Amino acid sequence: MSKVKRAMGIVAATALAGALPVLAASPAQASYTDCTSYMENLGYVVGPRVQEACSTGENGFAGEIICQNILYSLSVQIDDANEACSQAARD
């Protein structure tokens, strides 16, 4: 094996080893915790109903809508509810 081929193999293996953690890492994800933290930071009391809303919000588009409706029923401002539930629903 020539020195060039060996060097190319080492470079390729090094590049793969460096890229593997990036490829295997899960994407950044907003979640229940982001939703509840957002609500808390806005001064809302994060009780069982807000926790339920944020948990439901993690279930895609339908969950996001249900989350918003729960928060609306708790007199959460529309923009605040929409953002909180959006954070819960993000992948």
Summary of the structure (lengths in Angstrom):
residues: 91
radius of gyration: 21.9
end to end distance: 46.7
largest distance: 72.8
contacts: 251
relative contact order: 0.16
helix: 75%
strand: 0%
